[in-house]
Amino acid sequence: MLFFGGDYNPEQWPEEVWDEDVALMRQAGVNLVSLGVFAWSHLEPEEGRFEFGWLDRVMDRLHDGGIKVALATPTASPPPWFTLAHPDGLPVTADGVRLTHGSRDTYCVSSPAYRAAARNIAAELAGRYGQHPALAVWHVHNEYGTDCRCDLTASAFRSWLAKKHGDLDALNESWTTAFWSQRYSDWAQIMPPRATQYLPNPAQVLDFRRFLSDELLGAFVEQRDLLRAVNPGVPITTNFVQGGWVSVDHARWASEVDIVAVDHYPAGVDGESETAFGGDLARGWAAGQGGEWLLMETAPNLIYTPGRMHAKEPGRLTRHSLNYLARGSRGAMYFQWRQPRGGAELFHSALVPHAGPDSPVFREAIGLGRTLAALTPHVVGETVPAQVAVGWDAPSWWALQGGGLPAADIDYLAAVRQVHRVLYESGFATDFVFPGLDGFGERAAAGGAGLVGAGTLSTGGGTELVDSGSGAGAVGAGLGAYKIVVLSHLFLISDASAAALRDFVAGGGCLVVGHLSGIADPAGRIRLGGYPGAFREVLGVRVVEWRPLGVGVTIALDNGEQGIRWSERVETAGAETVVRYAGDVLAGAPAVTRNRFGAGTAWYVSPGLGDDALRRLLGQVAVEAGVTPVLAGLPPGVEAVRRGELVFLFNHGDGPGTVPLPGAGTNAATGRAVSGSVTVPGGGVVVWRGA
């Protein structure tokens, strides 16, 4: 089954609305809702006093309507009574300000009182609903990522550091504390990164973010294990959220959840490339589960552009939702079901808006529900084949957010998104791979009753919701599954991961490395001898000087292109020069190089490039590596994504586009025969299934 639904908040509405909600859900084809995400104060209005009657009635109504529940533990938003009783459970900022309740995420994850209260409400929910026939999934917490710098956090940080480094000598070496007289002689001297006079120690900041990821994971695991003990057959997840503020390494969390669930909100007018990026990244996180994941939240009818809410055009809800599906999702769920009358997010997107069900978004949702039902037998358990992979590393992102860097406008996320966007627009299916995972070093063992591993996603009553997968295919098979791997701003890398990439090239793979990759070890210490230290041998180059470019400044290249943002003085050490700098003091120096290494090839791209220039370069790399687009001959604005036996054709343009097909087949959503070619209407989607 493909899941369709969203966050449901009945506690915000009078009970007479609940029956209308269930009827509308049935009309739209909704089959799964997230319930109770922010309901702690309704479930436990006073410490130790629980009121479950209202939730009993909601669960029963949904079950009677044939709708399953992803029941949440509401621990992302402690109630006012908790914060007043336990002020040390509130977060403290880097400036030393203790926050108070009045919003969400007002908790310190290292507070014993908070952890105990979270375990307690989770245990109460497990005991009452662990066998309820509507229960399909446990949804722990919401969007882990809250930061705290209090004394409780400091104590937990020190314990984490002691386990990681072993002793203070090792920590001082890793953090280079000889710089600025920061050497520590007692564990008690170490604090979380707090407001200080000038630049903080970057290794301390990096370790703190790693600590937060592990500390938050520990809080998740505590609840997960309580829930699993009550009914091991119910899968457990939490919703991953991406952002520069999030100190969670989702690639390393993924083995701890039974199904990777992702919240993704495209935040720019180019929602199509952001949707593709989010879907492919989520599939990478879910590699250990066969590449299948679940879109837990997205905005159905709005795109949140900076400073403005942009209403999606007709058909865009369907197009975005099916794009996630094509990239491995087990369905489409939204925040939220019904738009609230009040509260901080009263204008947030919803399937049932303030206008009610007689609205464009709800009418489109009805059609989408029918399409998902028709596609279910052709999609569940199917994988997305890709021959190209892009490296992703949260710690490198964190490291490049610090101060004291060669340029203030270094943007890890933008750099990786650009590479993915260019590949996506060129029609190449793209996976993400991660240092230390998926053959990029070592992979952590999978945990729990995984979606594919378990074969079913079942309720307490034994109702089977998910068919077993057909196998992971290339997903999670290691770097050897790909012909091309592209690294952009992979600033930190271990010796083991660098060796895995070297072996990939020696075995016949094609590696493309951009600037600011392979620069430092995992502690952030520079690899000496010239950049990019980890890759000098395989690339056959040595960079001796960085020359970042100012905003709007370009540097000419001898192929007629322009370098932007970045330039370098590159010396070849075995590599051939493909493109040279043609301007500034670098005139004649190598800019793009190619090196034969073993049976493979390694490219180095020194300057920053615009999308068109990067597209032409990666197109040349693809031709040499024998990689072809998913479908040839696509008209402008039309995208093709293959999942299993289906090819999803998305027309992101305004006018119709005719797509040549490789043979006879059917429209999987309608069952009508399609052969030779198919015309995809502007803004529309056609899902083709070969005969």
KEMAR-638598 format. One record per residue (C-alpha): x, y negated, z; residue in three letters. Coordinates in steps of 0.5 Angstrom, whole numbers, padded with zeros to 4 digits, always signed. Each point is the difference from the previous one (the first is absolute). Layout:
KEMAR-638598
XYZALA;...
This chain:
KEMAR-638598
+0000+0000+0000MET;+0002-0007-0001LEU;-0001-0005+0005PHE;-0004-0006+0000PHE;-0002-0005+0005GLY;+0003-0005+0005GLY;+0001-0003+0007ASP;-0007+0000+0003TYR;-0001-0004+0006ASN;-0007+0001+0003PRO;+0001-0003+0007GLU;+0000-0006-0004GLN;-0007+0001-0002TRP;-0007+0001+0003PRO;-0002+0007+0000GLU;-0006-0001-0005GLU;+0006-0001-0005VAL;+0003+0006+0001TRP;-0006+0004-0004ASP;+0001-0005-0006GLU;+0007+0001+0000ASP;+0000+0008+0000VAL;-0005-0001-0006ALA;+0004-0004-0004LEU;+0006+0004+0001MET;-0004+0006-0003ARG;-0002-0005-0006GLN;+0007-0001-0001ALA;+0003+0007+0001GLY;+0004-0002+0006VAL;+0002+0006+0003ASN;+0006-0002+0006LEU;+0000-0006+0004VAL;+0005-0002+0005SER;-0003-0001+0007LEU;+0001-0004+0006GLY;+0007-0003-0002VAL;-0001-0006+0004PHE;-0005+0002+0005ALA;+0004+0001+0007TRP;-0004-0005+0004SER;-0007+0003-0002HIS;+0003+0007+0001LEU;+0003-0002+0007GLU;-0003-0006+0002PRO;+0003+0001+0007GLU;+0006+0004+0002GLU;-0002+0007+0001GLY;-0007-0002-0002ARG;-0002+0003-0007PHE;-0006-0001-0004GLU;-0001+0005-0006PHE;-0007+0000-0001GLY;+0000-0005-0006TRP;+0006+0004-0003LEU;-0004+0007+0001ASP;-0006-0003-0004ARG;+0004-0003-0005VAL;+0004+0007-0001MET;-0006+0003+0000ASP;-0004-0004-0005ARG;+0006+0000-0005LEU;+0001+0008+0001HIS;-0008+0000-0002ASP;+0002-0004-0006GLY;+0005+0004-0003GLY;+0006-0005+0002ILE;+0006+0002+0003LYS;+0004-0004+0005VAL;+0007-0002+0001ALA;+0000-0001+0007LEU;+0005-0005+0003ALA;+0003-0001+0006THR;-0001-0008+0002PRO;+0007-0001+0003THR;+0002-0006-0005ALA;-0004-0004+0004SER;-0001+0000+0007PRO;-0006-0003+0004PRO;+0001-0006+0004PRO;-0001+0004+0007TRP;+0007+0004-0002PHE;+0004-0006-0001THR;-0003-0004+0006LEU;+0002+0006+0004ALA;+0006+0002-0003HIS;+0004-0007-0002PRO;+0006+0004-0002ASP;-0004+0004-0005GLY;+0000-0007-0004LEU;+0005-0001-0006PRO;+0006-0005+0001VAL;+0003-0004-0006THR;+0007-0001-0001ALA;-0001-0007+0003ASP;-0002+0003+0006GLY;-0007-0002+0000VAL;-0005+0005+0002ARG;-0006+0001-0004LEU;-0007+0001+0003THR;-0006+0003-0003HIS;-0005-0003-0005GLY;+0002+0003-0006SER;+0003+0007-0002ARG;+0006+0004+0001ASP;+0001-0003+0007THR;+0004+0005+0003TYR;+0007+0002+0002CYS;+0002+0007-0003VAL;+0005+0001+0006SER;-0005-0001+0005SER;-0001+0006+0005PRO;-0007-0003+0001ALA;-0002-0001-0007TYR;+0003+0007-0002ARG;-0004+0003+0006ALA;-0007-0003-0002ALA;+0001+0001-0007ALA;+0001+0008+0001ARG;-0006-0001+0005ASN;-0005-0002-0005ILE;+0003+0005-0005ALA;-0001+0005+0004ALA;-0007-0002+0002GLU;-0002+0000-0008LEU;+0003+0006-0001ALA;-0004+0004+0006GLY;-0006-0003-0003ARG;+0000+0000-0007TYR;+0006+0005-0002GLY;-0006+0006-0002GLN;-0005-0005-0003HIS;-0002+0002-0007PRO;+0001-0007-0003ALA;+0007+0000+0002LEU;+0005+0001-0006ALA;+0006-0004+0002VAL;+0003-0003+0006TRP;+0002-0008-0001HIS;+0005-0001+0005VAL;+0001-0008+0002HIS;+0000-0005-0006ASN;+0006-0003-0004GLU;+0006+0002+0005TYR;+0005-0006+0000GLY;-0001-0004+0006THR;+0006-0003+0002ASP;+0002-0002+0008CYS;+0007-0003+0003ARG;-0002+0001+0007CYS;+0004+0003+0006ASP;-0004+0007-0001LEU;+0002+0000-0007THR;+0007-0002+0002ALA;+0001+0006+0005SER;-0003+0005-0006ALA;+0005-0003-0005PHE;+0006+0001+0004ARG;-0003+0007+0001SER;+0000+0001-0007TRP;+0006-0003-0001LEU;+0004+0005+0005ALA;-0003+0006-0004LYS;+0002-0003-0007LYS;+0007-0002+0002HIS;+0002+0004+0006GLY;+0004-0005+0003ASP;+0002-0007+0000LEU;+0006+0000-0004ASP;-0004+0003-0005ALA;-0005-0005+0000LEU;+0005-0006+0000ASN;+0004+0003-0006GLU;-0007+0001-0004SER;-0002-0007+0002TRP;+0007-0003-0001THR;-0001-0004+0007THR;+0007-0002-0001ALA;-0003-0006-0004PHE;-0002-0006+0004TRP;+0002+0004+0007SER;-0006+0004+0000GLN;+0003+0006+0003ARG;-0004+0004+0005TYR;+0002+0003+0006SER;-0006+0002+0003ASP;-0007+0003-0003TRP;-0004-0005+0004ALA;+0004-0006-0004GLN;-0004+0002-0006ILE;-0006-0003-0002MET;-0005+0000-0006PRO;+0001-0005-0005PRO;-0002-0007+0003ARG;+0000-0007-0002ALA;+0007-0002+0001THR;+0005-0006-0002GLN;+0002+0002-0007TYR;+0000+0006-0004LEU;-0002+0007+0003PRO;+0005+0006+0000ASN;-0003+0003-0007PRO;+0001+0007+0003ALA;-0003-0001+0006GLN;-0006-0002-0004VAL;+0000+0006-0004LEU;+0000+0005+0005ASP;-0006-0004+0004PHE;-0004+0001-0006ARG;+0002+0007-0001ARG;-0002+0001+0008PHE;-0007-0003-0001LEU;-0001+0005-0006SER;+0002+0005+0005ASP;-0004-0003+0006GLU;-0006-0001-0004LEU;+0000+0007-0003LEU;+0001+0003+0007GLY;-0007-0003+0002ALA;-0003+0003-0006PHE;+0003+0007+0002VAL;-0003-0001+0007GLU;-0007-0001-0003GLN;+0001+0005-0006ARG;+0002+0006+0005ASP;-0006-0001+0005LEU;-0005+0000-0006LEU;+0003+0006-0003ARG;+0000+0004+0006ALA;-0008-0001+0000VAL;-0001+0002-0007ASN;+0006+0002-0004PRO;-0004+0001-0007GLY;-0001-0008+0000VAL;+0005-0004-0004PRO;+0003-0006+0003ILE;+0003-0006-0003THR;+0001-0007+0001THR;-0001-0006-0005ASN;+0007-0002-0003PHE;+0000-0008-0001VAL;+0006-0003-0004GLN;+0003-0007+0002GLY;+0006-0003+0001GLY;-0002-0001+0007TRP;-0001+0008+0001VAL;+0005+0003+0004SER;-0002+0007-0002VAL;+0004+0005-0005ASP;-0006+0003-0003HIS;+0005+0005-0004ALA;+0002+0003+0006ARG;-0007+0000+0004TRP;-0003+0003-0006ALA;+0002+0007+0003SER;-0004-0001+0006GLU;-0007-0001-0003VAL;-0004+0005-0003ASP;-0002-0004-0006ILE;+0004-0007-0002VAL;-0006-0005+0001ALA;+0002-0007-0003VAL;-0003-0007+0001ASP;+0001-0004-0007HIS;-0002-0007-0001TYR;+0003-0003-0007PRO;+0002-0007+0002ALA;+0001-0004-0006GLY;-0004-0001-0007VAL;+0004+0005-0003ASP;-0004+0005+0004GLY;+0001+0006-0005GLU;+0008+0001+0000SER;-0001-0001+0008GLU;-0005+0006+0000THR;+0004+0004-0004ALA;+0006-0001+0004PHE;-0004+0001+0007GLY;-0002+0007-0003GLY;+0006+0002-0003ASP;+0004-0002+0007LEU;-0006+0004+0004ALA;+0001+0006-0004ARG;+0008+0000+0001GLY;-0002+0000+0008TRP;-0005+0006-0001ALA;+0006+0004-0004ALA;+0000+0005+0005GLY;-0008+0001+0000GLN;+0000+0001-0008GLY;+0000-0007-0001GLY;-0007-0001+0002GLU;-0002-0006+0004TRP;-0006-0004+0002LEU;-0002-0007-0001LEU;-0003-0001+0007MET;-0001-0008-0001GLU;+0000-0005-0006THR;-0004-0006-0002ALA;-0006+0002-0004PRO;-0002-0007-0003ASN;+0005-0005+0002LEU;+0008-0001-0002ILE;+0003-0004+0006TYR;+0004-0005-0004THR;+0005-0005+0004PRO;-0005-0004+0003GLY;-0006+0002-0004ARG;-0005+0006+0000MET;-0001+0002-0008HIS;-0006+0004-0001ALA;+0001+0006-0005LYS;-0003+0000-0007GLU;-0005+0005-0002PRO;+0003+0007+0000GLY;+0007-0002+0003ARG;-0003+0003+0007LEU;+0000+0007-0004THR;+0006-0001-0004ARG;+0004-0001+0006HIS;-0003+0005+0004SER;+0001+0005-0006LEU;+0007-0002-0001ASN;+0002+0002+0007TYR;-0004+0007-0001LEU;+0004+0001-0006ALA;+0007-0001+0004ARG;-0002+0005+0005GLY;-0005-0002+0005SER;-0006+0004+0002ARG;-0005-0005-0001GLY;-0001-0007+0002ALA;-0002-0004+0006MET;-0001-0007+0002TYR;+0000-0005+0005PHE;-0006+0000+0002GLN;-0007+0003-0001TRP;-0004-0006+0002ARG;+0003-0008+0000GLN;-0001-0002+0007PRO;-0004-0006+0002ARG;+0005-0003+0005GLY;+0007+0001+0002GLY;+0007-0002-0002ALA;-0001+0004-0007GLU;-0007-0002-0001LEU;+0002-0001-0008PHE;+0004+0006-0001HIS;-0002+0005-0006SER;-0005+0005+0001ALA;-0004+0005-0004LEU;-0007-0003+0003VAL;+0002-0008+0000PRO;-0004-0005+0004HIS;-0005+0000-0007ALA;-0002+0007+0002GLY;+0000+0006-0005PRO;-0003-0004-0005ASP;+0006-0003-0002SER;+0006+0002-0006PRO;+0004+0003+0005VAL;-0005+0005+0003PHE;-0002+0002-0007ARG;+0007+0001-0003GLU;+0001+0005+0006ALA;-0006+0004-0001ILE;+0003+0001-0007GLY;+0007+0002+0003LEU;-0003+0005+0004GLY;-0003+0003-0005ARG;+0007+0000-0004THR;+0004+0003+0006LEU;-0005+0006+0000ALA;+0001+0001-0007ALA;+0007+0000+0000LEU;+0001+0004+0007THR;+0001+0007-0003PRO;+0005-0002-0005HIS;+0004-0004+0005VAL;+0001+0003+0007VAL;+0006+0003+0001GLY;+0003-0003-0007GLU;+0007-0003+0000THR;+0003-0006-0004VAL;+0006+0002-0004PRO;+0006-0005+0000ALA;+0007+0000-0003GLN;+0002-0007+0003VAL;+0001-0001+0007ALA;+0001-0007+0004VAL;+0004+0000+0006GLY;-0004-0003+0006TRP;+0003-0001+0007ASP;-0003-0004+0006ALA;+0006-0001+0004PRO;+0003-0003-0006SER;-0006-0005-0001TRP;+0001-0002+0008TRP;+0007-0001-0001ALA;-0001-0005-0006LEU;-0005-0004+0004GLN;+0006-0002+0005GLY;+0004-0007+0000GLY;+0007-0001-0002GLY;-0001+0003-0007LEU;+0003-0002-0007PRO;-0007-0003-0002ALA;-0006-0002+0004ALA;-0005+0002-0006ASP;+0003+0008+0001ILE;-0007+0003-0001ASP;+0000+0008+0001TYR;-0007+0001-0001LEU;+0000-0004-0006ALA;+0006+0003-0003ALA;-0003+0007+0000VAL;-0007-0002-0002ARG;+0003-0003-0006GLN;+0004+0006-0002VAL;-0007+0004+0001HIS;-0004-0005-0004ARG;+0005+0000-0006VAL;-0001+0008+0000LEU;-0007+0000+0001TYR;-0001-0005-0006GLU;+0004+0004-0004SER;-0004+0006+0001GLY;+0004+0004+0004PHE;-0002+0004+0006ALA;+0004-0001+0006THR;+0001+0003+0007ASP;+0003-0003+0006PHE;+0006+0004+0003VAL;+0003-0002+0007PHE;+0007+0001+0003PRO;+0000+0006+0005GLY;-0006+0003-0003LEU;-0002+0003-0006ASP;+0007+0003-0002GLY;+0003-0007+0001PHE;+0004+0003+0006GLY;-0005+0004+0004GLU;-0007+0000+0001ARG;-0004+0001+0007ALA;-0004+0006+0001ALA;-0007-0001-0001ALA;-0005+0000+0006GLY;-0007+0001+0001GLY;-0005+0004-0004ALA;+0001-0004-0006GLY;-0005-0001-0005LEU;+0003+0004-0006VAL;+0003+0005+0005GLY;-0006+0001+0004ALA;-0004+0001-0006GLY;-0006-0003+0003THR;-0002-0006+0004LEU;-0006+0002+0004SER;-0005-0002+0005THR;-0001+0003+0007GLY;-0006+0003-0003GLY;+0005+0004-0005GLY;-0003-0004-0006THR;+0005+0000-0005GLU;+0002-0007-0004LEU;+0006+0001-0003VAL;+0002+0006-0005ASP;+0008+0002+0000SER;+0005-0003-0004GLY;+0003+0003-0006SER;+0007-0001+0002GLY;+0004-0006+0001ALA;+0003+0000-0007GLY;+0006-0004-0001ALA;-0002-0004+0006VAL;+0005+0001+0006GLY;+0004+0004-0004ALA;+0006-0005+0001GLY;+0004-0004-0005LEU;+0001+0006-0005GLY;-0007-0001-0002ALA;+0001-0007-0003TYR;+0004-0002-0006LYS;+0001-0007+0002ILE;+0001-0003+0007VAL;+0000-0008+0001VAL;+0003-0003+0006LEU;-0002-0008+0001SER;+0003-0003+0007HIS;+0001+0007+0003LEU;+0005-0004+0005PHE;+0001+0005+0005LEU;+0002+0008-0002ILE;+0003+0005+0004SER;+0005+0005-0003ASP;-0004+0006-0001ALA;-0005-0004-0004SER;+0005-0003-0004ALA;+0003+0007-0001ALA;-0007+0002-0002ALA;+0000-0005-0005LEU;+0007+0001-0003ARG;-0002+0008-0001ASP;-0007-0003-0003PHE;+0005-0003-0006VAL;+0005+0005+0000ALA;-0006+0005-0001GLY;-0002-0004-0006GLY;-0005-0005+0003GLY;+0000-0008-0002CYS;+0001-0005+0006LEU;-0001-0007-0001VAL;+0003-0004+0006VAL;-0002-0008+0000GLY;+0004-0005+0005HIS;+0000+0000+0007LEU;-0001+0008+0000SER;+0005+0005+0004GLY;+0003-0006+0004ILE;+0000+0002+0007ALA;+0000+0006+0004ASP;-0007+0002+0004PRO;+0003-0005+0006ALA;+0000-0006-0005GLY;+0008+0001+0000ARG;+0003-0002-0007ILE;+0003+0005-0004ARG;+0007-0003-0001LEU;+0004+0000-0007GLY;-0005-0003-0004GLY;-0007+0000-0002TYR;-0004+0004+0000PRO;+0004+0005+0004GLY;-0004+0006+0000ALA;-0001+0000-0007PHE;+0007-0002-0003ARG;+0002+0007-0002GLU;-0006+0002-0004VAL;-0001-0007-0003LEU;+0007-0001-0002GLY;+0000-0008+0002VAL;+0002-0004+0006ARG;-0003-0007+0002VAL;+0005-0004+0003VAL;-0005-0007+0001GLU;-0007-0002+0000TRP;-0002-0006-0003ARG;-0008-0001+0002PRO;-0003-0005-0005LEU;-0005-0005+0002GLY;-0007-0001-0001VAL;-0001-0001-0007GLY;+0007+0001-0002VAL;+0002+0005-0005THR;+0006+0003-0003ILE;+0001+0002-0007ALA;+0001+0007-0002LEU;+0003+0002-0007ASP;-0006+0004-0002ASN;-0004-0006+0000GLY;-0004+0001+0006GLU;+0001-0004+0006GLN;+0002+0002+0007GLY;-0004-0003+0006ILE;+0001+0000+0008ARG;+0006+0003+0000TRP;+0007+0001-0003SER;+0007+0004+0001GLU;+0007+0001-0001ARG;+0000+0007-0003VAL;+0006+0004-0001GLU;+0000+0007-0004THR;+0003+0006+0002ALA;-0002+0005-0005GLY;-0006-0003-0002ALA;-0002-0003-0007GLU;-0003-0007+0000THR;-0006+0000-0004VAL;-0002-0008+0002VAL;+0005-0005+0002ARG;-0001-0007+0003TYR;+0000-0006-0005ALA;+0000-0006+0004GLY;+0003-0003+0006ASP;+0006+0002+0003VAL;-0002+0008-0001LEU;+0000-0001-0008ALA;+0003+0007-0002GLY;-0001+0003+0006ALA;-0004+0007+0000PRO;-0007-0001+0002ALA;-0004+0007-0002VAL;+0005+0006+0000THR;-0001+0007-0002ARG;+0004+0006+0003ASN;+0000+0007-0002ARG;+0001+0004+0007PHE;+0000+0008-0001GLY;-0006+0002-0004ALA;-0004-0007+0001GLY;+0000-0007+0000THR;+0000-0006+0005ALA;-0001-0007-0002TRP;+0001-0006+0004TYR;-0004-0007-0001VAL;+0004-0005+0003SER;-0005-0007-0001PRO;-0007-0001+0001GLY;-0004+0001-0006LEU;-0007-0002-0002GLY;-0006+0005-0001ASP;+0001+0000-0007ASP;+0008+0001+0000ALA;-0001+0005+0005LEU;-0005+0003-0004ARG;+0004+0001-0006ARG;+0006+0002+0004LEU;-0004+0006+0003LEU;-0003+0002-0006GLY;+0007+0001-0003GLN;+0002+0004+0006VAL;-0007+0004-0001ALA;+0002+0001-0007VAL;+0007+0003+0001GLU;-0003+0004+0006ALA;-0006+0003-0004GLY;-0005-0003+0004VAL;-0007-0002-0004THR;-0006-0003+0003PRO;-0006+0003+0002VAL;-0004-0001-0006LEU;+0003-0003-0007ALA;-0003-0006-0004GLY;-0004-0003+0006LEU;-0003-0007-0002PRO;+0002-0006+0004PRO;-0003+0000+0007GLY;-0002+0007+0000VAL;+0004+0005+0005GLU;+0000+0008+0000ALA;+0001+0004+0006VAL;+0000+0007+0000ARG;-0002+0004+0006ARG;-0001+0008-0001GLY;-0004+0001-0006GLU;-0003-0007+0000LEU;+0003-0006-0004VAL;-0003-0007+0003PHE;+0000-0005-0005LEU;-0001-0007+0003PHE;-0001-0006-0004ASN;+0002-0006+0004HIS;-0001-0005-0005GLY;-0007-0004-0002ASP;-0001+0003-0007GLY;-0001+0008-0002PRO;+0006+0004-0002GLY;+0001+0006-0004THR;+0004+0006+0003VAL;+0003+0005-0005PRO;-0001+0007+0004LEU;+0004+0006-0001PRO;-0005+0005-0002GLY;-0008+0001+0002ALA;-0003+0000+0006GLY;-0005-0003+0005THR;-0002-0006+0004ASN;+0001+0003+0007ALA;-0005-0005+0003ALA;-0006+0001-0005THR;+0002+0007-0004GLY;-0001-0003-0007ARG;+0005+0003-0005ALA;+0006-0005-0002VAL;+0005+0001-0005SER;+0005-0003-0004GLY;-0001-0007+0003SER;-0004-0004+0005VAL;-0002-0007+0001THR;+0001-0002+0007VAL;-0004-0007+0002PRO;+0003-0006+0003GLY;+0001+0001+0007GLY;-0003+0007-0001GLY;+0003+0007+0002VAL;+0000+0007-0004VAL;+0002+0006+0003VAL;+0002+0005-0006TRP;+0000+0008+0001ARG;+0004+0004-0005GLY;-0004+0006-0003ALA;
